[in-house]
Amino acid sequence: MTFPRTPFHTRSCLVHQTLISAERLKENLENPDWAVVDCRFWLAEPERGERDYRRAHIPGAVYAHLDRHLSAPVIAGQTGRHPLPEAATFARTLSGWGIGAGVQVVAYDDSGGGIAARLWWMLRWLGHNAVAVLDGGWTAWQGRGYPVRGGEERRSPRPFTPRPRPELLASAAEVERLRTDPAFRLLDARNADRYRGENETIDPVAGHIPGAISAPYAENLTPEGYFRPAAELRARFSPLLGDTPPARTVVYCGSGVTAAHNLLAMLHAGLGEARLYAGSWSEWITDPRRPVATGGE
């Protein structure tokens, strides 16, 4: 089964569900039914993204902090580094950002969409499909000389009703079962060296989940930081998936953030909607009974 790529027509408006260009965003910058969210974040310097936002951002954008807004508190020994918040908690956050029914959301960052894709996926997880990642991100916006603004911005709150889609998630127990099942695919979105266990600088255990296939999210991008054309993304993922449909494909990364980049790329390519193991590698290794592999597979 295939899914439509963005944009597509509804009866009332043009909705963007995967990627959007800087030009298209600029055309709608004054539209109150469009909400822009700045997701810039640096793992090694967690407050840098917000400082950069206050210095300059796309006019009207609110700021989403990966640790505070897009994640729940970490529980040592139980969760990964960026556990998902409760649906009701995140719905209140979205409401405070002025996001509700009928609002087109545009998320951006300065890292090729690696953080913005997390917000994109979370909105889809709660049933809000009118969300797209700004292709080329902050760099594309600045490079065109489009307007920017400093300080902090707020939008008038709107009611957000979550409609969770549990079928988009996979738990550690499910991953344990499916990783050896040939009817399923498990993709690792981290860099290939981390997958092999050769350069682990973030998590205390190196390697990957046995049975996983290396599929670094960075390979979805051109050297200029834009997503590759849909046809190229299809050509990239089709051999990785084989005969396995996306509905039986699970993607993970270090903490459930950049894995969403692969989910976005597959949907944009028209391949369908895969699942996220949100706890990812950093949750997997909290239980020493879970197996770990190194090298290639």
Salt bridges, closest charged atoms under 4 A:
GLU23 OE2 - ARG144 NE 2.60
GLU27 OE1 - ARG24 NH1 3.29
ASP33 OD1 - ARG158 NH2 3.00
ASP38 OD2 - ARG40 NH2 2.68
GLU45 OE2 - ARG51 NH2 2.56
GLU47 OE2 - HIS65 NE2 3.38
GLU47 OE1 - ARG68 NH1 3.35
GLU50 OE2 - ARG54 NH2 3.52
GLU50 OE1 - ARG68 NH2 2.71
ASP52 OD2 - ARG48 NE 3.64
ASP52 OD1 - ARG55 NH1 2.74
ASP67 OD1 - HIS82 NE2 2.93
GLU152 OE1 - ARG54 NH1 3.37
GLU152 OE2 - ARG154 NH2 3.60
GLU153 OE2 - HIS57 NE2 2.83
GLU153 OE2 - ARG149 NE 2.92
GLU167 OE2 - ARG165 NE 3.05
GLU174 OE2 - ARG275 NH2 2.89
GLU176 OE2 - ARG179 NH2 3.17
ASP188 OD2 - ARG190 NH2 2.73
GLU198 OE2 - ARG196 NE 2.93
GLU200 OE1 - ARG190 NH1 3.59
GLU200 OE2 - ARG194 NH2 3.17
ASP203 OD1 - ARG81 NE 2.72
ASP203 OD2 - ARG194 NH2 3.19
GLU219 OE1 - ARG236 NH2 3.54
GLU232 OE1 - ARG228 NH1 3.53
GLU273 OE2 - ARG124 NE 2.79
GLU273 OE1 - ARG165 NH2 3.17
ASP287 OD2 - ARG289 NH2 3.01
GLU297 OE2 - HIS208 NE2 2.80
